[in-house]
Each structure stands twice: as structure tokens, then as C-alpha cells.
Amino acid sequence: DIFTLNAAISACEKGGHWSKALQVFSMMAQSNVKVDPITFGSIVSACEKDGKWAKALELFSEMARSRVQTNTIIFNAAVSACARGAESLKALQLVNLMVQSKVESNTITLNEGISACGNHGEWAKALWLWCAMSQRRVESNSQTSNALTKACATGGDWINALLFFMEMAHSMVESHIIAYDAMCRACQE
């Protein structure tokens, strides 16, 4: 039944066995077991955790074709997969689709999107995303500040990197060694 098979996919995801999770997923399709958001959330997360961003996006698209309703968790897993795969444009497209689909975004959405941009030094896109999410009242946290500092520093925008870094210190937000390292690199250039 679907509960047992979803549990199997979830166990594969948590154990880092994305290919086995896909086998269970394929078996569900062959057996005409109707999949649900939990199925897709687990399978997309399994791909995300193993860095299989293309497969995660393929499954995300399949979910739409299957008319399974998406949710924040599934979107976040797909955005995170793109961030890990250094696919910042695809991550931003997913965030935009999330907004258009009226699916609630959260701090995880914000942080993963900014990280995706930051990994490529696309500081302007990272700042745009931060502003857009702030307008939607999505809360920031220390990971947000660290990701923004890194994005700006990696992109050569040392002034904004310094501003975010100082904001972290001023607001007593926990700074991460990555933010310190990014600041040092930005100021060297």
C-alpha cells in the first residue's frame, strides 16, 4: 500500500540511497499505486541529498504531470537540489514558480535560494531574492545573513558583504566561519 511504500522511500532518503528510492518509486508506478505529495517530497529529497539536481527537477515536473498537489516541502527540496548543483537560475525559477503557484515560502526557501546565487557569486540575484522574500514577510536568520555575506563577497561586492556582516554583529546573529572567511576574501580584493 502507499503508506508502506512511502515509508520505504523515506527510509531510502534518510539512508542516502536515492537510487533505491527511485526503484521503489518505479515499482509504485508499475503497480498503479497512486502517488501523493509525501511520495514526491521523499523522492525529490532523496535526489537532493545526493546532489542529483537534474533528477530532482525531472521528478518535480513529473509531479505536475501527475496532478499531485505540490507544497512548501517539495519546492524547498527542489530549490535545495538546485543550490547544491550550482544551478542558481533554476533555483530562482522554482522560487518564482512557488510565488506564482501561491505556495507558501519560508526561511528554508529563502536560504537555499540565496545560497544557490551565492555559490556562483550572483550577489545581485541574492539581494533581489532577499528583498522579494522580505516583502512577503519571510523571516531571515543567521544562515540568511551568512549566505548574503558570502554571496556578496564571492561576487566582489565587498561593500554589501561588509554591511551584512556588520548587521550580523549588530543584531547579535550568530556568524559562521564561512561569513568571516568570505569577508576576509572580499576585503583582500
Number of C-alpha atoms within 10 A of each C-alpha: 8 14 10 9 18 24 14 18 28 22 17 20 25 15 13 17 17 26 16 18 27 20 12 18 22 13 13 18 12 9 9 9 14 12 19 16 16 20 25 26 27 26 29 32 29 30 26 28 20 17 19 18 26 16 18 28 22 12 19 22 12 13 21 11 9 12 11 17 11 19 18 17 22 23 25 28 28 31 32 29 30 28 28 21 19 19 20 27 16 20 28 24 13 20 24 13 13 19 14 9 11 11 15 14 20 17 17 21 27 28 27 27 31 31 30 30 31 27 20 15 20 22 27 16 20 27 18 12 21 22 13 13 20 13 9 13 12 18 13 16 16 16 21 22 25 26 30 28 35 33 31 29 28 22 19 19 20 23 15 17 28 20 14 22 22 15 14 21 12 9 9 10 16 13 16 15 10 13 24 15 13 25 22 14 15 21 14 8 9
